[in-house]
Amino acid sequence: MEKIRRASHAGSWYTDNPTKLAEELDGWLRSSGLAKSSDIRGVIAPHAGYSYSGPAAAYAFGNIDPANISRVFLLGPSHHYYTPKCALSKATVYKTPIGDLPIDQEGTVNEPFVASVLLWISEKLP
């Protein structure tokens, strides 16, 4: 059974308009001017409203070559509740304005997922 997690910040931290969002992400990635590299093994990226963090996040994600990526792990804080430990998601799908992302339950490492980072990933990986 599918358990959907919705992008809680769509429409506030970033637009919920799929066309505009894809254009913004593509524009920031193009503007970064970074060459693709298969050597990338990790990324530290900002997560804030895209009007603040979009261009900086593009530099974090801009040189990722998705050709050899089979799994992405996200670690992030909870903005909604306190937990002294790591938490795991039971969601199987993450619904974003630009498409749904399947969540690999075997590889899930934290909850809540950082919504803004997932959008960058969905734009980079088919």
N, C-alpha and C positions, 0 to 999 in steps of 0.2 A: 504494500500500500504506500502510495506517495505521500510524503509529509513535506509540505511547502513552507519555506521561510521566505518572507517578503523582504525586499530592500527597505528597511525602515526609514532611511533618510532620503529616499527618492522624492523629489519635489521640495526638499529643504536644503540639504547639503549640496545637491546637484539636481539638475533638471530631470523631470520624469518624462520628458518628451524624447522618445527613442531616436528620432532623426537628429534633433539638436544635440543630444548627448553623444551620439556616435561622431558627429562632426567635431564637437569640442575635443573628444579624446583623440581622434585622428589628427586634428590640428596641432595639439600639444605634442603628440608623438613625432609628427613630421618636423615641428619646430625644434625639437631636441637635436636633430641632425646626427644622432648616434648610429654607428654601424652595428649591425646584428652580430652577435657572438654566441657560439655554442659553448663557450667556457663559463658562462654565468651559472653559479650554483646557489646563489642567494641574493635577496634584495631587501633592503630596508627602505621603506617608503613612508612618506607622510600620509596621514589620513585626517582630512579636515574638509571643510566646504571647498568644492573644486575651484571657486573663484580665488581662494587663497592657496590651495595646494596643487592645483592641476598642472601647471608648468613644472614644478619641482618633482611631482610624481612621474611625469613623462621622462625625466632624466633617470629616475630609478628603473622604470620599465622599458625605456626606449631601445636598449640594446639587447633585449631578450630575443633569442631566436627560438620560437616554439617548436621547431622541427623535432628536437630530441626530448621534449618534456612529456613525461607520462603522468606525473602527479605533482600537485602544488599543495604545499602546507602553509596555512595561515595561522599566525599567532597574533592575538590582539586583546586589548582590555574590554571589559564590559562597561558600557556607558549607562546601563539600565539597572543593574543590581550588583551588590557586593558579593564577592566570593573569595575566600582565602586560598582557593585551590583552582586548578584547571577544570574547565567544564567541557563536555562534549555535546555536540549537536545531535539530535535525533532526526533532523531534516534530511531528506533525500534529494531535494531540489531547492536551489536558491533562485528565486524569481527576481530578475532585474528588468529595468525598462528596455534593455537591448537584447534580451533573451534569457532563457532559463539555463542554469548551470547545474549539471548533475553533481551530487556530493557523494564521494566514495566513502561509504561508512567504514570500510576497513582502515582507511587512512585519515579519518577525521581526527583532528588534534585539538580543536578548541571551539568554544561557543561563547559569546556570539561571534559570528564571522564579521570581519571588518567590511562593511558594505561597500565603501568607496574603493577598496582594494579589489574586491570581486569584479567590479565593473572594468577595471583596467585589465584584469585577467581575461574577462570575457571578450574584450576587444582584441587581445593578443592571440588567444588560442581558439582554434576552430571548434 
